[in-house]
Amino acid sequence: MPVSLVTGANKGIGLETVRRLIGAGHRVFLAARDAERGGAAAEAVGARFVQLDVTSDDSVRRAADMIEQQEGHLDVLVNNAGITGPVRDIHDYDGDAMAEVLLTNVVGYVRVIHAFLPLLERAADPRIVNVSSGLGSFALAHDESRIESRAPSPLYAAGKSAINMLTVRYAQSLPAIRINAADPGMTATDLNGGHGHSVIDGTDAIIAFALAGPGTATGTYRDRDGDLPW
């Protein structure tokens, strides 16, 4: 039974990812900052709860130690935890706002990858799925036919662009692990006020990467409809 970990998973895209991985026969650790909410969510879907705050080295290390003790390896890591950050008039952004977004959405991914890398490297077919966004695409930002070109979220978009580059470089540097970036698209969650398609649609690309067999793509960027331009 493959072992998976999904961060930021007590609701929305993360929780649906957990649910679908369990349905596919995985033993899944549902990670969340809040023990009460995370524990309740894990119980509801039949996952194992692990408390994990991606902004804390100690928290992430404790989570890695727990999974190492219980399983000894990790087959699939889904980096999903993230925040939208403030959405303001462009004149009102500041460095602190950018730092807050990067700390969770970029530094958090790197922190989690490195904490769990030894466990991933013990797996027969390890995979990392970085949840990104079409907002991180330079090409889509310049395509006026796409909603990504009109989204008022420069800080969030910049963070997702960083995730895309990290995905490419880590895939090149760690060829034994398949590492890909998945765009859920406009998905109806608390992050965007409930606008967009269902969480089932939003997790299609994530699940496709997580369940893909040996020898499939690494270093790629896709949504549910196919490859995206960087």
PyMOL CGO cylinders between C-alpha atoms (Angstrom):
from pymol import cmd
from pymol.cgo import CYLINDER

trace = [
    CYLINDER, 0.00, 0.00, 0.00, 1.64, 3.28, -1.08, 0.3, 1, 1, 1, 1, 1, 1,
    CYLINDER, 1.64, 3.28, -1.08, 2.17, 5.91, 1.62, 0.3, 1, 1, 1, 1, 1, 1,
    CYLINDER, 2.17, 5.91, 1.62, 1.25, 9.52, 0.84, 0.3, 1, 1, 1, 1, 1, 1,
    CYLINDER, 1.25, 9.52, 0.84, 1.41, 12.86, 2.63, 0.3, 1, 1, 1, 1, 1, 1,
    CYLINDER, 1.41, 12.86, 2.63, -0.71, 15.88, 1.71, 0.3, 1, 1, 1, 1, 1, 1,
    CYLINDER, -0.71, 15.88, 1.71, 0.02, 19.24, 3.35, 0.3, 1, 1, 1, 1, 1, 1,
    CYLINDER, 0.02, 19.24, 3.35, -2.62, 21.87, 4.08, 0.3, 1, 1, 1, 1, 1, 1,
    CYLINDER, -2.62, 21.87, 4.08, -5.23, 19.15, 3.84, 0.3, 1, 1, 1, 1, 1, 1,
    CYLINDER, -5.23, 19.15, 3.84, -7.96, 19.80, 6.39, 0.3, 1, 1, 1, 1, 1, 1,
    CYLINDER, -7.96, 19.80, 6.39, -10.24, 21.32, 3.71, 0.3, 1, 1, 1, 1, 1, 1,
    CYLINDER, -10.24, 21.32, 3.71, -10.61, 22.23, 0.05, 0.3, 1, 1, 1, 1, 1, 1,
    CYLINDER, -10.61, 22.23, 0.05, -8.21, 20.87, -2.55, 0.3, 1, 1, 1, 1, 1, 1,
    CYLINDER, -8.21, 20.87, -2.55, -6.00, 19.23, 0.06, 0.3, 1, 1, 1, 1, 1, 1,
    CYLINDER, -6.00, 19.23, 0.06, -8.84, 17.30, 1.67, 0.3, 1, 1, 1, 1, 1, 1,
    CYLINDER, -8.84, 17.30, 1.67, -10.21, 16.15, -1.68, 0.3, 1, 1, 1, 1, 1, 1,
    CYLINDER, -10.21, 16.15, -1.68, -6.72, 15.01, -2.67, 0.3, 1, 1, 1, 1, 1, 1,
    CYLINDER, -6.72, 15.01, -2.67, -6.55, 12.94, 0.52, 0.3, 1, 1, 1, 1, 1, 1,
    CYLINDER, -6.55, 12.94, 0.52, -9.97, 11.46, -0.15, 0.3, 1, 1, 1, 1, 1, 1,
    CYLINDER, -9.97, 11.46, -0.15, -9.08, 10.45, -3.71, 0.3, 1, 1, 1, 1, 1, 1,
    CYLINDER, -9.08, 10.45, -3.71, -5.72, 8.97, -2.75, 0.3, 1, 1, 1, 1, 1, 1,
    CYLINDER, -5.72, 8.97, -2.75, -7.40, 6.84, -0.10, 0.3, 1, 1, 1, 1, 1, 1,
    CYLINDER, -7.40, 6.84, -0.10, -9.89, 5.74, -2.72, 0.3, 1, 1, 1, 1, 1, 1,
    CYLINDER, -9.89, 5.74, -2.72, -6.97, 4.70, -4.92, 0.3, 1, 1, 1, 1, 1, 1,
    CYLINDER, -6.97, 4.70, -4.92, -5.61, 2.46, -2.16, 0.3, 1, 1, 1, 1, 1, 1,
    CYLINDER, -5.61, 2.46, -2.16, -3.04, 4.73, -0.55, 0.3, 1, 1, 1, 1, 1, 1,
    CYLINDER, -3.04, 4.73, -0.55, -2.37, 5.03, 3.16, 0.3, 1, 1, 1, 1, 1, 1,
    CYLINDER, -2.37, 5.03, 3.16, -2.53, 8.80, 3.56, 0.3, 1, 1, 1, 1, 1, 1,
    CYLINDER, -2.53, 8.80, 3.56, -1.23, 11.21, 6.18, 0.3, 1, 1, 1, 1, 1, 1,
    CYLINDER, -1.23, 11.21, 6.18, -3.36, 14.34, 6.29, 0.3, 1, 1, 1, 1, 1, 1,
    CYLINDER, -3.36, 14.34, 6.29, -1.20, 17.25, 7.42, 0.3, 1, 1, 1, 1, 1, 1,
    CYLINDER, -1.20, 17.25, 7.42, -2.56, 20.50, 8.82, 0.3, 1, 1, 1, 1, 1, 1,
    CYLINDER, -2.56, 20.50, 8.82, -1.51, 23.23, 11.23, 0.3, 1, 1, 1, 1, 1, 1,
    CYLINDER, -1.51, 23.23, 11.23, -4.61, 23.05, 13.41, 0.3, 1, 1, 1, 1, 1, 1,
    CYLINDER, -4.61, 23.05, 13.41, -4.77, 19.79, 15.36, 0.3, 1, 1, 1, 1, 1, 1,
    CYLINDER, -4.77, 19.79, 15.36, -8.51, 19.96, 16.05, 0.3, 1, 1, 1, 1, 1, 1,
    CYLINDER, -8.51, 19.96, 16.05, -9.57, 20.69, 12.47, 0.3, 1, 1, 1, 1, 1, 1,
    CYLINDER, -9.57, 20.69, 12.47, -6.98, 18.42, 10.96, 0.3, 1, 1, 1, 1, 1, 1,
    CYLINDER, -6.98, 18.42, 10.96, -7.80, 15.54, 13.26, 0.3, 1, 1, 1, 1, 1, 1,
    CYLINDER, -7.80, 15.54, 13.26, -11.51, 15.84, 12.55, 0.3, 1, 1, 1, 1, 1, 1,
    CYLINDER, -11.51, 15.84, 12.55, -10.91, 15.94, 8.80, 0.3, 1, 1, 1, 1, 1, 1,
    CYLINDER, -10.91, 15.94, 8.80, -8.63, 12.91, 8.94, 0.3, 1, 1, 1, 1, 1, 1,
    CYLINDER, -8.63, 12.91, 8.94, -11.17, 10.93, 10.93, 0.3, 1, 1, 1, 1, 1, 1,
    CYLINDER, -11.17, 10.93, 10.93, -13.93, 11.85, 8.50, 0.3, 1, 1, 1, 1, 1, 1,
    CYLINDER, -13.93, 11.85, 8.50, -12.09, 10.46, 5.46, 0.3, 1, 1, 1, 1, 1, 1,
    CYLINDER, -12.09, 10.46, 5.46, -10.10, 7.63, 7.06, 0.3, 1, 1, 1, 1, 1, 1,
    CYLINDER, -10.10, 7.63, 7.06, -6.67, 9.25, 6.94, 0.3, 1, 1, 1, 1, 1, 1,
    CYLINDER, -6.67, 9.25, 6.94, -3.97, 9.53, 9.58, 0.3, 1, 1, 1, 1, 1, 1,
    CYLINDER, -3.97, 9.53, 9.58, -3.48, 12.99, 10.99, 0.3, 1, 1, 1, 1, 1, 1,
    CYLINDER, -3.48, 12.99, 10.99, -0.08, 14.62, 11.41, 0.3, 1, 1, 1, 1, 1, 1,
    CYLINDER, -0.08, 14.62, 11.41, 0.30, 18.15, 12.70, 0.3, 1, 1, 1, 1, 1, 1,
    CYLINDER, 0.30, 18.15, 12.70, 2.51, 20.13, 10.36, 0.3, 1, 1, 1, 1, 1, 1,
    CYLINDER, 2.51, 20.13, 10.36, 3.11, 23.86, 9.98, 0.3, 1, 1, 1, 1, 1, 1,
    CYLINDER, 3.11, 23.86, 9.98, 5.16, 24.46, 6.83, 0.3, 1, 1, 1, 1, 1, 1,
    CYLINDER, 5.16, 24.46, 6.83, 6.55, 27.71, 8.28, 0.3, 1, 1, 1, 1, 1, 1,
    CYLINDER, 6.55, 27.71, 8.28, 8.20, 25.89, 11.21, 0.3, 1, 1, 1, 1, 1, 1,
    CYLINDER, 8.20, 25.89, 11.21, 11.34, 23.75, 10.95, 0.3, 1, 1, 1, 1, 1, 1,
    CYLINDER, 11.34, 23.75, 10.95, 10.54, 22.01, 14.24, 0.3, 1, 1, 1, 1, 1, 1,
    CYLINDER, 10.54, 22.01, 14.24, 6.99, 21.19, 13.20, 0.3, 1, 1, 1, 1, 1, 1,
    CYLINDER, 6.99, 21.19, 13.20, 8.05, 19.75, 9.85, 0.3, 1, 1, 1, 1, 1, 1,
    CYLINDER, 8.05, 19.75, 9.85, 10.86, 17.71, 11.41, 0.3, 1, 1, 1, 1, 1, 1,
    CYLINDER, 10.86, 17.71, 11.41, 8.48, 16.25, 13.99, 0.3, 1, 1, 1, 1, 1, 1,
    CYLINDER, 8.48, 16.25, 13.99, 6.08, 15.24, 11.23, 0.3, 1, 1, 1, 1, 1, 1,
    CYLINDER, 6.08, 15.24, 11.23, 8.89, 13.60, 9.27, 0.3, 1, 1, 1, 1, 1, 1,
    CYLINDER, 8.89, 13.60, 9.27, 10.06, 11.72, 12.37, 0.3, 1, 1, 1, 1, 1, 1,
    CYLINDER, 10.06, 11.72, 12.37, 6.53, 10.46, 13.02, 0.3, 1, 1, 1, 1, 1, 1,
    CYLINDER, 6.53, 10.46, 13.02, 6.08, 9.13, 9.48, 0.3, 1, 1, 1, 1, 1, 1,
    CYLINDER, 6.08, 9.13, 9.48, 9.55, 7.59, 9.52, 0.3, 1, 1, 1, 1, 1, 1,
    CYLINDER, 9.55, 7.59, 9.52, 8.75, 5.75, 12.74, 0.3, 1, 1, 1, 1, 1, 1,
    CYLINDER, 8.75, 5.75, 12.74, 5.39, 4.52, 11.46, 0.3, 1, 1, 1, 1, 1, 1,
    CYLINDER, 5.39, 4.52, 11.46, 6.19, 3.76, 7.82, 0.3, 1, 1, 1, 1, 1, 1,
    CYLINDER, 6.19, 3.76, 7.82, 9.91, 4.07, 7.16, 0.3, 1, 1, 1, 1, 1, 1,
    CYLINDER, 9.91, 4.07, 7.16, 9.40, 5.62, 3.73, 0.3, 1, 1, 1, 1, 1, 1,
    CYLINDER, 9.40, 5.62, 3.73, 7.13, 7.95, 1.73, 0.3, 1, 1, 1, 1, 1, 1,
    CYLINDER, 7.13, 7.95, 1.73, 5.89, 7.26, -1.80, 0.3, 1, 1, 1, 1, 1, 1,
    CYLINDER, 5.89, 7.26, -1.80, 4.02, 10.46, -2.60, 0.3, 1, 1, 1, 1, 1, 1,
    CYLINDER, 4.02, 10.46, -2.60, 4.40, 13.99, -1.25, 0.3, 1, 1, 1, 1, 1, 1,
    CYLINDER, 4.40, 13.99, -1.25, 1.76, 16.54, -2.26, 0.3, 1, 1, 1, 1, 1, 1,
    CYLINDER, 1.76, 16.54, -2.26, 2.85, 20.07, -1.40, 0.3, 1, 1, 1, 1, 1, 1,
    CYLINDER, 2.85, 20.07, -1.40, -0.47, 21.85, -1.15, 0.3, 1, 1, 1, 1, 1, 1,
    CYLINDER, -0.47, 21.85, -1.15, -0.36, 24.17, 1.88, 0.3, 1, 1, 1, 1, 1, 1,
    CYLINDER, -0.36, 24.17, 1.88, -0.64, 27.80, 0.84, 0.3, 1, 1, 1, 1, 1, 1,
    CYLINDER, -0.64, 27.80, 0.84, -2.16, 31.21, 1.41, 0.3, 1, 1, 1, 1, 1, 1,
    CYLINDER, -2.16, 31.21, 1.41, -3.47, 33.80, -1.03, 0.3, 1, 1, 1, 1, 1, 1,
    CYLINDER, -3.47, 33.80, -1.03, -1.93, 36.72, 0.82, 0.3, 1, 1, 1, 1, 1, 1,
    CYLINDER, -1.93, 36.72, 0.82, -3.47, 40.18, 0.67, 0.3, 1, 1, 1, 1, 1, 1,
    CYLINDER, -3.47, 40.18, 0.67, -5.25, 41.45, -2.44, 0.3, 1, 1, 1, 1, 1, 1,
    CYLINDER, -5.25, 41.45, -2.44, -4.93, 45.23, -2.51, 0.3, 1, 1, 1, 1, 1, 1,
    CYLINDER, -4.93, 45.23, -2.51, -4.54, 48.20, -4.77, 0.3, 1, 1, 1, 1, 1, 1,
    CYLINDER, -4.54, 48.20, -4.77, -1.12, 47.83, -6.38, 0.3, 1, 1, 1, 1, 1, 1,
    CYLINDER, -1.12, 47.83, -6.38, 0.13, 50.93, -4.54, 0.3, 1, 1, 1, 1, 1, 1,
    CYLINDER, 0.13, 50.93, -4.54, -0.56, 49.36, -1.15, 0.3, 1, 1, 1, 1, 1, 1,
    CYLINDER, -0.56, 49.36, -1.15, 1.62, 46.25, -1.27, 0.3, 1, 1, 1, 1, 1, 1,
    CYLINDER, 1.62, 46.25, -1.27, 4.79, 46.11, 0.79, 0.3, 1, 1, 1, 1, 1, 1,
    CYLINDER, 4.79, 46.11, 0.79, 7.72, 43.82, 1.46, 0.3, 1, 1, 1, 1, 1, 1,
    CYLINDER, 7.72, 43.82, 1.46, 6.16, 42.27, 4.55, 0.3, 1, 1, 1, 1, 1, 1,
    CYLINDER, 6.16, 42.27, 4.55, 3.14, 41.11, 2.54, 0.3, 1, 1, 1, 1, 1, 1,
    CYLINDER, 3.14, 41.11, 2.54, 5.39, 39.50, -0.06, 0.3, 1, 1, 1, 1, 1, 1,
    CYLINDER, 5.39, 39.50, -0.06, 7.50, 37.86, 2.63, 0.3, 1, 1, 1, 1, 1, 1,
    CYLINDER, 7.50, 37.86, 2.63, 4.42, 36.31, 4.25, 0.3, 1, 1, 1, 1, 1, 1,
    CYLINDER, 4.42, 36.31, 4.25, 3.31, 34.74, 0.98, 0.3, 1, 1, 1, 1, 1, 1,
    CYLINDER, 3.31, 34.74, 0.98, 6.77, 33.43, 0.12, 0.3, 1, 1, 1, 1, 1, 1,
    CYLINDER, 6.77, 33.43, 0.12, 7.33, 32.00, 3.60, 0.3, 1, 1, 1, 1, 1, 1,
    CYLINDER, 7.33, 32.00, 3.60, 4.32, 29.69, 3.27, 0.3, 1, 1, 1, 1, 1, 1,
    CYLINDER, 4.32, 29.69, 3.27, 3.96, 29.15, -0.46, 0.3, 1, 1, 1, 1, 1, 1,
    CYLINDER, 3.96, 29.15, -0.46, 7.61, 28.79, -1.48, 0.3, 1, 1, 1, 1, 1, 1,
    CYLINDER, 7.61, 28.79, -1.48, 9.90, 28.39, 1.54, 0.3, 1, 1, 1, 1, 1, 1,
    CYLINDER, 9.90, 28.39, 1.54, 7.34, 26.00, 3.03, 0.3, 1, 1, 1, 1, 1, 1,
    CYLINDER, 7.34, 26.00, 3.03, 7.52, 23.74, -0.04, 0.3, 1, 1, 1, 1, 1, 1,
    CYLINDER, 7.52, 23.74, -0.04, 11.33, 23.66, 0.11, 0.3, 1, 1, 1, 1, 1, 1,
    CYLINDER, 11.33, 23.66, 0.11, 11.29, 22.98, 3.86, 0.3, 1, 1, 1, 1, 1, 1,
    CYLINDER, 11.29, 22.98, 3.86, 8.91, 20.05, 3.46, 0.3, 1, 1, 1, 1, 1, 1,
    CYLINDER, 8.91, 20.05, 3.46, 10.72, 18.56, 0.47, 0.3, 1, 1, 1, 1, 1, 1,
    CYLINDER, 10.72, 18.56, 0.47, 14.04, 18.46, 2.29, 0.3, 1, 1, 1, 1, 1, 1,
    CYLINDER, 14.04, 18.46, 2.29, 12.60, 17.12, 5.53, 0.3, 1, 1, 1, 1, 1, 1,
    CYLINDER, 12.60, 17.12, 5.53, 10.96, 14.22, 3.69, 0.3, 1, 1, 1, 1, 1, 1,
    CYLINDER, 10.96, 14.22, 3.69, 13.62, 13.66, 1.04, 0.3, 1, 1, 1, 1, 1, 1,
    CYLINDER, 13.62, 13.66, 1.04, 15.30, 10.78, 2.94, 0.3, 1, 1, 1, 1, 1, 1,
    CYLINDER, 15.30, 10.78, 2.94, 11.92, 9.00, 3.22, 0.3, 1, 1, 1, 1, 1, 1,
    CYLINDER, 11.92, 9.00, 3.22, 11.13, 9.59, -0.46, 0.3, 1, 1, 1, 1, 1, 1,
    CYLINDER, 11.13, 9.59, -0.46, 14.51, 8.22, -1.49, 0.3, 1, 1, 1, 1, 1, 1,
    CYLINDER, 14.51, 8.22, -1.49, 13.70, 4.96, 0.31, 0.3, 1, 1, 1, 1, 1, 1,
    CYLINDER, 13.70, 4.96, 0.31, 10.57, 4.45, -1.81, 0.3, 1, 1, 1, 1, 1, 1,
    CYLINDER, 10.57, 4.45, -1.81, 10.57, 2.29, -4.93, 0.3, 1, 1, 1, 1, 1, 1,
    CYLINDER, 10.57, 2.29, -4.93, 8.80, 4.91, -7.07, 0.3, 1, 1, 1, 1, 1, 1,
    CYLINDER, 8.80, 4.91, -7.07, 8.75, 8.29, -5.29, 0.3, 1, 1, 1, 1, 1, 1,
    CYLINDER, 8.75, 8.29, -5.29, 6.74, 11.26, -6.53, 0.3, 1, 1, 1, 1, 1, 1,
    CYLINDER, 6.74, 11.26, -6.53, 6.40, 14.90, -5.50, 0.3, 1, 1, 1, 1, 1, 1,
    CYLINDER, 6.40, 14.90, -5.50, 3.44, 16.95, -6.68, 0.3, 1, 1, 1, 1, 1, 1,
    CYLINDER, 3.44, 16.95, -6.68, 3.79, 20.69, -6.16, 0.3, 1, 1, 1, 1, 1, 1,
    CYLINDER, 3.79, 20.69, -6.16, 0.42, 22.40, -6.27, 0.3, 1, 1, 1, 1, 1, 1,
    CYLINDER, 0.42, 22.40, -6.27, 1.01, 25.46, -8.41, 0.3, 1, 1, 1, 1, 1, 1,
    CYLINDER, 1.01, 25.46, -8.41, -1.32, 27.69, -10.43, 0.3, 1, 1, 1, 1, 1, 1,
    CYLINDER, -1.32, 27.69, -10.43, -1.79, 28.98, -13.94, 0.3, 1, 1, 1, 1, 1, 1,
    CYLINDER, -1.79, 28.98, -13.94, -1.15, 32.35, -12.33, 0.3, 1, 1, 1, 1, 1, 1,
    CYLINDER, -1.15, 32.35, -12.33, 2.50, 31.36, -12.13, 0.3, 1, 1, 1, 1, 1, 1,
    CYLINDER, 2.50, 31.36, -12.13, 2.81, 31.10, -15.91, 0.3, 1, 1, 1, 1, 1, 1,
    CYLINDER, 2.81, 31.10, -15.91, 4.52, 34.00, -17.70, 0.3, 1, 1, 1, 1, 1, 1,
    CYLINDER, 4.52, 34.00, -17.70, 2.96, 32.90, -20.97, 0.3, 1, 1, 1, 1, 1, 1,
    CYLINDER, 2.96, 32.90, -20.97, -0.59, 32.86, -19.62, 0.3, 1, 1, 1, 1, 1, 1,
    CYLINDER, -0.59, 32.86, -19.62, -0.06, 36.22, -17.91, 0.3, 1, 1, 1, 1, 1, 1,
    CYLINDER, -0.06, 36.22, -17.91, 0.52, 37.72, -21.37, 0.3, 1, 1, 1, 1, 1, 1,
    CYLINDER, 0.52, 37.72, -21.37, -2.38, 35.90, -23.06, 0.3, 1, 1, 1, 1, 1, 1,
    CYLINDER, -2.38, 35.90, -23.06, -5.34, 38.29, -22.95, 0.3, 1, 1, 1, 1, 1, 1,
    CYLINDER, -5.34, 38.29, -22.95, -7.75, 35.47, -23.76, 0.3, 1, 1, 1, 1, 1, 1,
    CYLINDER, -7.75, 35.47, -23.76, -6.93, 33.81, -20.42, 0.3, 1, 1, 1, 1, 1, 1,
    CYLINDER, -6.93, 33.81, -20.42, -8.30, 34.76, -17.03, 0.3, 1, 1, 1, 1, 1, 1,
    CYLINDER, -8.30, 34.76, -17.03, -4.77, 34.45, -15.63, 0.3, 1, 1, 1, 1, 1, 1,
    CYLINDER, -4.77, 34.45, -15.63, -3.83, 37.68, -17.44, 0.3, 1, 1, 1, 1, 1, 1,
    CYLINDER, -3.83, 37.68, -17.44, -6.43, 39.63, -15.48, 0.3, 1, 1, 1, 1, 1, 1,
    CYLINDER, -6.43, 39.63, -15.48, -6.11, 38.20, -11.96, 0.3, 1, 1, 1, 1, 1, 1,
    CYLINDER, -6.11, 38.20, -11.96, -5.32, 40.90, -9.35, 0.3, 1, 1, 1, 1, 1, 1,
    CYLINDER, -5.32, 40.90, -9.35, -2.92, 38.82, -7.27, 0.3, 1, 1, 1, 1, 1, 1,
    CYLINDER, -2.92, 38.82, -7.27, 0.71, 39.72, -8.01, 0.3, 1, 1, 1, 1, 1, 1,
    CYLINDER, 0.71, 39.72, -8.01, 2.15, 38.31, -4.77, 0.3, 1, 1, 1, 1, 1, 1,
    CYLINDER, 2.15, 38.31, -4.77, 0.42, 34.95, -5.06, 0.3, 1, 1, 1, 1, 1, 1,
    CYLINDER, 0.42, 34.95, -5.06, 1.31, 34.73, -8.76, 0.3, 1, 1, 1, 1, 1, 1,
    CYLINDER, 1.31, 34.73, -8.76, 4.97, 35.50, -8.08, 0.3, 1, 1, 1, 1, 1, 1,
    CYLINDER, 4.97, 35.50, -8.08, 5.07, 32.73, -5.47, 0.3, 1, 1, 1, 1, 1, 1,
    CYLINDER, 5.07, 32.73, -5.47, 3.62, 30.22, -7.92, 0.3, 1, 1, 1, 1, 1, 1,
    CYLINDER, 3.62, 30.22, -7.92, 6.16, 31.26, -10.57, 0.3, 1, 1, 1, 1, 1, 1,
    CYLINDER, 6.16, 31.26, -10.57, 8.85, 30.43, -8.01, 0.3, 1, 1, 1, 1, 1, 1,
    CYLINDER, 8.85, 30.43, -8.01, 7.26, 27.01, -7.44, 0.3, 1, 1, 1, 1, 1, 1,
    CYLINDER, 7.26, 27.01, -7.44, 7.32, 26.33, -11.17, 0.3, 1, 1, 1, 1, 1, 1,
    CYLINDER, 7.32, 26.33, -11.17, 11.05, 27.04, -11.37, 0.3, 1, 1, 1, 1, 1, 1,
    CYLINDER, 11.05, 27.04, -11.37, 11.73, 24.99, -8.24, 0.3, 1, 1, 1, 1, 1, 1,
    CYLINDER, 11.73, 24.99, -8.24, 9.82, 22.11, -9.81, 0.3, 1, 1, 1, 1, 1, 1,
    CYLINDER, 9.82, 22.11, -9.81, 11.95, 22.19, -12.95, 0.3, 1, 1, 1, 1, 1, 1,
    CYLINDER, 11.95, 22.19, -12.95, 15.27, 22.49, -11.12, 0.3, 1, 1, 1, 1, 1, 1,
    CYLINDER, 15.27, 22.49, -11.12, 14.49, 19.87, -8.49, 0.3, 1, 1, 1, 1, 1, 1,
    CYLINDER, 14.49, 19.87, -8.49, 13.30, 17.47, -11.19, 0.3, 1, 1, 1, 1, 1, 1,
    CYLINDER, 13.30, 17.47, -11.19, 16.63, 17.95, -12.98, 0.3, 1, 1, 1, 1, 1, 1,
    CYLINDER, 16.63, 17.95, -12.98, 18.64, 17.54, -9.79, 0.3, 1, 1, 1, 1, 1, 1,
    CYLINDER, 18.64, 17.54, -9.79, 16.70, 14.56, -8.40, 0.3, 1, 1, 1, 1, 1, 1,
    CYLINDER, 16.70, 14.56, -8.40, 16.10, 12.29, -11.42, 0.3, 1, 1, 1, 1, 1, 1,
    CYLINDER, 16.10, 12.29, -11.42, 15.14, 9.33, -9.23, 0.3, 1, 1, 1, 1, 1, 1,
    CYLINDER, 15.14, 9.33, -9.23, 12.06, 11.24, -8.01, 0.3, 1, 1, 1, 1, 1, 1,
    CYLINDER, 12.06, 11.24, -8.01, 9.30, 12.36, -10.37, 0.3, 1, 1, 1, 1, 1, 1,
    CYLINDER, 9.30, 12.36, -10.37, 8.54, 15.98, -9.50, 0.3, 1, 1, 1, 1, 1, 1,
    CYLINDER, 8.54, 15.98, -9.50, 5.76, 17.88, -11.24, 0.3, 1, 1, 1, 1, 1, 1,
    CYLINDER, 5.76, 17.88, -11.24, 3.65, 21.03, -10.86, 0.3, 1, 1, 1, 1, 1, 1,
    CYLINDER, 3.65, 21.03, -10.86, -0.15, 20.75, -10.95, 0.3, 1, 1, 1, 1, 1, 1,
    CYLINDER, -0.15, 20.75, -10.95, -2.56, 23.63, -11.57, 0.3, 1, 1, 1, 1, 1, 1,
    CYLINDER, -2.56, 23.63, -11.57, -5.99, 23.04, -9.99, 0.3, 1, 1, 1, 1, 1, 1,
    CYLINDER, -5.99, 23.04, -9.99, -7.48, 25.93, -11.99, 0.3, 1, 1, 1, 1, 1, 1,
    CYLINDER, -7.48, 25.93, -11.99, -10.20, 28.15, -10.59, 0.3, 1, 1, 1, 1, 1, 1,
    CYLINDER, -10.20, 28.15, -10.59, -11.53, 25.87, -7.88, 0.3, 1, 1, 1, 1, 1, 1,
    CYLINDER, -11.53, 25.87, -7.88, -14.33, 26.72, -5.48, 0.3, 1, 1, 1, 1, 1, 1,
    CYLINDER, -14.33, 26.72, -5.48, -12.60, 26.84, -2.08, 0.3, 1, 1, 1, 1, 1, 1,
    CYLINDER, -12.60, 26.84, -2.08, -12.28, 29.23, 0.86, 0.3, 1, 1, 1, 1, 1, 1,
    CYLINDER, -12.28, 29.23, 0.86, -9.19, 30.72, -0.79, 0.3, 1, 1, 1, 1, 1, 1,
    CYLINDER, -9.19, 30.72, -0.79, -11.24, 32.36, -3.54, 0.3, 1, 1, 1, 1, 1, 1,
    CYLINDER, -11.24, 32.36, -3.54, -14.62, 32.80, -1.92, 0.3, 1, 1, 1, 1, 1, 1,
    CYLINDER, -14.62, 32.80, -1.92, -16.12, 29.63, -3.38, 0.3, 1, 1, 1, 1, 1, 1,
    CYLINDER, -16.12, 29.63, -3.38, -15.84, 30.56, -7.06, 0.3, 1, 1, 1, 1, 1, 1,
    CYLINDER, -15.84, 30.56, -7.06, -14.97, 28.09, -9.79, 0.3, 1, 1, 1, 1, 1, 1,
    CYLINDER, -14.97, 28.09, -9.79, -15.27, 24.41, -10.56, 0.3, 1, 1, 1, 1, 1, 1,
    CYLINDER, -15.27, 24.41, -10.56, -15.56, 21.59, -8.05, 0.3, 1, 1, 1, 1, 1, 1,
    CYLINDER, -15.56, 21.59, -8.05, -12.72, 20.29, -5.90, 0.3, 1, 1, 1, 1, 1, 1,
    CYLINDER, -12.72, 20.29, -5.90, -12.98, 17.04, -7.85, 0.3, 1, 1, 1, 1, 1, 1,
    CYLINDER, -12.98, 17.04, -7.85, -12.12, 18.90, -11.05, 0.3, 1, 1, 1, 1, 1, 1,
    CYLINDER, -12.12, 18.90, -11.05, -9.50, 20.89, -9.17, 0.3, 1, 1, 1, 1, 1, 1,
    CYLINDER, -9.50, 20.89, -9.17, -7.67, 17.77, -8.00, 0.3, 1, 1, 1, 1, 1, 1,
    CYLINDER, -7.67, 17.77, -8.00, -7.62, 15.94, -11.34, 0.3, 1, 1, 1, 1, 1, 1,
    CYLINDER, -7.62, 15.94, -11.34, -4.10, 17.05, -12.29, 0.3, 1, 1, 1, 1, 1, 1,
    CYLINDER, -4.10, 17.05, -12.29, -2.77, 16.42, -8.78, 0.3, 1, 1, 1, 1, 1, 1,
    CYLINDER, -2.77, 16.42, -8.78, -4.15, 12.89, -8.69, 0.3, 1, 1, 1, 1, 1, 1,
    CYLINDER, -4.15, 12.89, -8.69, -2.92, 12.13, -12.20, 0.3, 1, 1, 1, 1, 1, 1,
    CYLINDER, -2.92, 12.13, -12.20, 0.65, 12.97, -11.18, 0.3, 1, 1, 1, 1, 1, 1,
    CYLINDER, 0.65, 12.97, -11.18, 0.36, 11.20, -7.82, 0.3, 1, 1, 1, 1, 1, 1,
    CYLINDER, 0.36, 11.20, -7.82, -0.90, 7.96, -9.37, 0.3, 1, 1, 1, 1, 1, 1,
    CYLINDER, -0.90, 7.96, -9.37, 1.18, 7.96, -12.57, 0.3, 1, 1, 1, 1, 1, 1,
    CYLINDER, 1.18, 7.96, -12.57, 3.23, 4.83, -13.07, 0.3, 1, 1, 1, 1, 1, 1,
    CYLINDER, 3.23, 4.83, -13.07, 7.00, 4.42, -13.29, 0.3, 1, 1, 1, 1, 1, 1,
    CYLINDER, 7.00, 4.42, -13.29, 8.72, 6.11, -16.19, 0.3, 1, 1, 1, 1, 1, 1,
    CYLINDER, 8.72, 6.11, -16.19, 6.14, 8.85, -16.63, 0.3, 1, 1, 1, 1, 1, 1,
    CYLINDER, 6.14, 8.85, -16.63, 6.82, 12.57, -16.84, 0.3, 1, 1, 1, 1, 1, 1,
    CYLINDER, 6.82, 12.57, -16.84, 8.93, 14.62, -14.49, 0.3, 1, 1, 1, 1, 1, 1,
    CYLINDER, 8.93, 14.62, -14.49, 9.55, 18.36, -14.49, 0.3, 1, 1, 1, 1, 1, 1,
    CYLINDER, 9.55, 18.36, -14.49, 6.21, 19.14, -16.15, 0.3, 1, 1, 1, 1, 1, 1,
    CYLINDER, 6.21, 19.14, -16.15, 3.39, 21.61, -15.52, 0.3, 1, 1, 1, 1, 1, 1,
    CYLINDER, 3.39, 21.61, -15.52, -0.22, 20.65, -16.19, 0.3, 1, 1, 1, 1, 1, 1,
    CYLINDER, -0.22, 20.65, -16.19, -3.84, 21.30, -15.38, 0.3, 1, 1, 1, 1, 1, 1,
    CYLINDER, -3.84, 21.30, -15.38, -6.68, 18.81, -15.85, 0.3, 1, 1, 1, 1, 1, 1,
    CYLINDER, -6.68, 18.81, -15.85, -6.78, 19.52, -19.60, 0.3, 1, 1, 1, 1, 1, 1,
    CYLINDER, -6.78, 19.52, -19.60, -3.10, 19.02, -20.36, 0.3, 1, 1, 1, 1, 1, 1,
    CYLINDER, -3.10, 19.02, -20.36, 0.30, 20.69, -20.41, 0.3, 1, 1, 1, 1, 1, 1,
    CYLINDER, 0.30, 20.69, -20.41, 0.62, 24.39, -19.58, 0.3, 1, 1, 1, 1, 1, 1,
    CYLINDER, 0.62, 24.39, -19.58, 3.18, 26.87, -20.93, 0.3, 1, 1, 1, 1, 1, 1,
    CYLINDER, 3.18, 26.87, -20.93, 5.70, 28.03, -18.36, 0.3, 1, 1, 1, 1, 1, 1,
]
cmd.load_cgo(trace, "trace")
